[in-house]
């Protein structure tokens, strides 16, 4: 199973003036018990979207809390344009 836990960089504070959607998203984006249950129940990989080097601290905290196998991590640079993805992927 491919599981994509959401880091804080995914919260839509900028969109729609950061109204309800951001608060709801932030409240629901990291549910440790749900993620742990999926990881126990299925062969898994964890995919994380990285927007900045600072995201790695949050990723490491999540991986530690989940006791996830680091060999099952996929890190994806955030971006919608090739030059941005290449820049963030380095």
N, C-alpha and C positions, 0 to 999 in steps of 0.2 A: 504494500500500500504506500502510495506517495502522500506524505503528510506535509502541509505547508504552514507551520506555526507563524503567526504574524508578529513581527517586531514592532516597536513603537513607531518606527519610520512609516508604517502603513496607516497610521491614524489620520483621517482626513480633516485635520484642523483647518487647512486652507480652503477646502471645498465648501461651498454653500455657507460661507461665513462661519464655519466650525460649529454649527448648531448641533441639534440632537444626534445626527449621524456620528459625529466624532465622539460624543460621550458614550453612546451605545457601543460603538466599535471598541473603544478603549476598555469598556466594562467586560466585553465578551472575547476579546482577541486572544487571551492566554488563559486557557482552562487546563491546568495541570492534570486533573483527574481524567478528563476526556482524552487528552493526548496519551497519557500513560496507559489507559485502557486500550486504545487503538494499537499502541506499540506492543502490548502484551498479546493481543489477539491476532496479529497479522505480521508477516514479514514486512518490514517497513524501510523507507528512506525518509529522512527529514530534509526538506528544501527550505532554505532561508534566502530572502531577498535582502541584499546588503546595499545600502545607499551611501554609507560613509564608514571609514575605519572605526568610528566610535560604536557602530552597531555590533562589533565583535564582542564587546563586553557583555551586552545583553544576551547575545547568542550563547556565549560561554556559560552564563548564569542559567539559562534555560536548559542547556544540554546537561549541566551538572545536576540540576533539580530533577530532570527526567531520567538521569542515569543512562543516557543514550549512548550507544556505540558510536564513537566518532568516525568510524569507517563507513557509517551509513548517512553521513551528512553531505549535502550538496549546497554549495554557496553560489548564488546567482547575483551578478551585479545588476542593480536597478537601472532602468533606462529604457527609453522608447526609440532612441536614435542610435545608430551604430557608433558614432564618435563618443557619445556619452557612455555607452556600455563598455567600449574599449578602454576609455579613461578610468572608469570605476573598476574594471576587471583586473587592473594591474596592481 
